[in-house]
Amino acid sequence: MNWRRTRAIFRKEFLHIIRDPRSLIAALVQPLMMLMLFGYALSLDVDRIPLFVYDQSNTPQSRELADEFRGSRYFTIAGEARGYKPIERAMDTRRALIALVIPYDFATNLTTAHEEAVVQLLIDGSDSNTAAIAAGYADALVQSFAVRLREDAQSMRAGSVIKPAVEPRVRVWYNTDLVSRNYIVPGLIAVILSIIAAILTSLTIAREWENGTMEQLLSTPVRPAELAFGKLAAYFMLGLADMLISLAVGIWVFHVPFKGSPVLLFVSSCVFLFGALGTGIMISASTRSQLVAYQLSTLTSFLPAFLLSGFIYSLENMPRIIQFVALFVPARYFIDIIKGVFLKGVGLEVLWFDFLLLLAYAVVVFRFATKKLNQKVA
């Protein structure tokens, strides 16, 4: 590889980028807009769940249970019902996601040793994920309330304090407040880099064919590897700016805790960016149409990075064949690295395998892009 010819291709492509201010601004602003939009709009936190209360008991104990839900940050009392029909109408109109029905004998059963105090939780299952989370929150509140009241009643009768046999004390590591934004934003940075990088370079060689300038390049002594590396290097500078903007927004705008090594994060981001840009070069070299290249880059970057990287959906819960396909999604390994560096503060002693896979991905993709260019030249 001749570095002089490679530098000439880099300079030509870089000048083409900066001479098109609209495309340059779009390339820099688009990831920022995507990060801000998804970062604020995409949330897995479930709180302020609208709840209706149907209190048949109407006792101090039942009102105290309702107050437990009223004081929880996970629920909002949206109304009180006098029957099941108002609850049904409230769920149909989305004014309630869950309803608490307290039976008439609730207070009596709380103080009776051989009777179980039962309440009914009616949940709108049309949104199964939110419904499951809401059911877990409500069940935990009811159980803790019932146990506490029964222990109080028993201690008053026995004249002594009765403690539960097991008292769990939960402590969450790495994301103490369980804020979904801390989980989403690092993964979102990886997804955005994957999409933007592939789109940036997927059009470059196809554009040369459409404009008729590829024949002029082929008439020069420039080799395919030099052409690919020169173009990739120019867009690498633009992708590097996108990467730094995304990381800065994640740290200083969304306040995602950063506990690891900035050097490891920067190096691994550069390796992933190089591979993603190489994917775009390979796609661009495979077709002479910018439209087809754009569609292919979107299909091969956005969907795998969003669905098969573990960004939102757990890979362990997917069918085995899908888990096998996900092994070939590079964004999966970069998300492991970026979350490990951001939230856990771990280094290469833990993330070395993911880093090596990213490095192998970058080398293999660039090799395939060069080979595809050789075929086009031939």
Secondary structure as UniProt FT lines:
FT   HELIX           3..18
FT   HELIX           21..41
FT   STRAND          49..55
FT   HELIX           60..71
FT   TURN            73..74
FT   STRAND          75..80
FT   HELIX           84..92
FT   TURN            93..94
FT   STRAND          98..102
FT   TURN            104..105
FT   HELIX           106..110
FT   TURN            113..114
FT   STRAND          120..123
FT   TURN            125..126
FT   HELIX           128..158
FT   TURN            176..177
FT   HELIX           180..202
FT   HELIX           204..211
FT   HELIX           214..218
FT   HELIX           224..248
FT   HELIX           249..253
FT   HELIX           262..286
FT   HELIX           290..307
FT   HELIX           315..317
FT   HELIX           320..326
FT   TURN            327..328
FT   HELIX           330..339
FT   HELIX           340..344
FT   HELIX           348..377
//
